[in-house]
Amino acid sequence: MSTESAVPRVLSPDVRSHPLESDELDPSDVVAGAPATASAGLAELGGIEVGIWEITEGTVRDTEADEIFVVLSGSGTVTFEDGAVLELGPGIAVRLRAGERTVWEIRDRLRKIYVV
């Protein structure tokens, strides 16, 4: 049986409330507040990972991987080194590029589906 055929058809009955495991944030990446992150991998297909990621209120710096994500809930902004600012909210789909340096300012706990 191939890996792809072993992946269940339903990855989560409700991604909005799917349980997540806490991730460690590097304290040097925290700019303001006491944000915490959590995630859950849902599937890996052909080297591509699909999962859920969440961050609580606060501000953090990050260096991005190649990623596409869709925000499920919450709000905030992501600011890029070139000064571009994206307003994040439910429904927005975003493309990040490997190596981009960003600052995430989260106003309300944000949950997203990611593809890396």
C-alpha positions as CSV (number, residue, x, y, z in Angstrom):
1,M,0.0,0.0,0.0
2,S,1.4,3.4,-0.9
3,T,1.8,6.2,1.6
4,E,-0.8,8.3,-0.2
5,S,-3.4,5.5,-0.1
6,A,-2.7,5.0,3.6
7,V,-3.8,8.6,4.4
8,P,-7.4,8.6,5.7
9,R,-9.9,10.6,3.7
10,V,-11.0,12.6,6.8
11,L,-8.0,14.2,8.4
12,S,-10.0,16.0,11.1
13,P,-13.7,16.2,11.7
14,D,-13.3,19.9,12.7
15,V,-10.0,21.7,12.1
16,R,-11.4,24.7,14.2
17,S,-11.3,22.6,17.4
18,H,-8.8,19.9,16.5
19,P,-6.4,19.3,19.5
20,L,-2.9,20.7,19.1
21,E,0.4,20.1,20.9
22,S,2.4,22.9,22.4
23,D,5.5,24.1,20.4
24,E,8.5,25.8,21.9
25,L,9.1,29.4,20.9
26,D,12.6,30.7,21.0
27,P,12.5,33.4,23.7
28,S,14.7,35.6,21.6
29,D,12.0,35.7,18.9
30,V,9.3,37.1,21.3
31,V,9.0,40.9,20.7
32,A,6.0,41.6,23.0
33,G,3.6,39.8,25.2
34,A,3.7,36.1,26.0
35,P,2.6,34.4,22.8
36,A,2.4,30.6,22.7
37,T,2.2,28.3,19.7
38,A,0.8,24.9,19.1
39,S,0.4,22.6,16.1
40,A,-0.8,19.3,14.7
41,G,0.4,17.6,11.6
42,L,-2.6,16.2,9.6
43,A,-0.9,14.5,6.6
44,E,2.3,14.2,4.6
45,L,2.0,13.5,0.9
46,G,5.1,13.4,-1.4
47,G,7.2,15.4,1.0
48,I,4.5,18.0,1.6
49,E,3.2,18.5,5.1
50,V,-0.4,19.7,5.8
51,G,-1.3,20.8,9.3
52,I,-2.8,23.2,11.8
53,W,-0.9,25.9,13.6
54,E,-2.1,28.3,16.2
55,I,-0.6,31.3,18.0
56,T,-1.9,33.3,21.0
57,E,-1.8,37.1,21.4
58,G,1.6,38.8,21.2
59,T,4.3,39.7,18.8
60,V,7.0,37.3,17.4
61,R,9.8,37.4,14.8
62,D,10.2,34.5,12.4
63,T,12.2,33.3,9.4
64,E,9.8,31.6,7.1
65,A,9.8,28.3,5.1
66,D,8.1,27.9,1.8
67,E,4.5,27.8,2.9
68,I,0.9,28.4,1.9
69,F,-1.7,29.0,4.6
70,V,-5.3,29.8,5.1
71,V,-6.4,31.6,8.3
72,L,-9.3,29.8,10.0
73,S,-9.9,32.2,12.9
74,G,-8.3,35.1,14.8
75,S,-6.7,38.3,13.6
76,G,-3.3,40.0,13.4
77,T,-0.8,41.3,11.0
78,V,2.4,39.9,9.4
79,T,5.0,42.5,8.5
80,F,7.8,41.7,6.0
81,E,11.3,43.1,5.9
82,D,10.4,45.1,2.8
83,G,7.7,46.9,4.8
84,A,4.7,45.1,3.3
85,V,2.0,44.5,5.9
86,L,-0.7,41.8,5.5
87,E,-3.9,42.0,7.6
88,L,-4.7,38.5,8.7
89,G,-8.2,37.3,9.3
90,P,-10.5,34.3,8.6
91,G,-10.4,33.3,4.9
92,I,-7.2,35.0,3.8
93,A,-4.8,32.7,1.9
94,V,-1.1,33.7,2.0
95,R,2.1,32.5,0.3
96,L,5.4,32.7,2.3
97,R,8.8,32.2,0.8
98,A,11.7,30.5,2.4
99,G,14.1,32.9,4.1
100,E,11.6,35.8,4.4
101,R,12.0,37.5,7.8
102,T,8.7,38.5,9.3
103,V,7.1,40.0,12.4
104,W,3.7,38.5,13.5
105,E,1.5,40.8,15.7
106,I,-1.4,38.7,16.9
107,R,-4.5,40.5,18.3
108,D,-6.8,37.5,18.7
109,R,-5.6,33.8,18.9
110,L,-5.0,32.9,15.3
111,R,-5.4,29.4,13.8
112,K,-4.4,28.4,10.3
113,I,-4.1,25.5,8.0
114,Y,-0.7,25.3,6.5
115,V,0.9,23.5,3.6
116,V,4.8,23.2,3.8
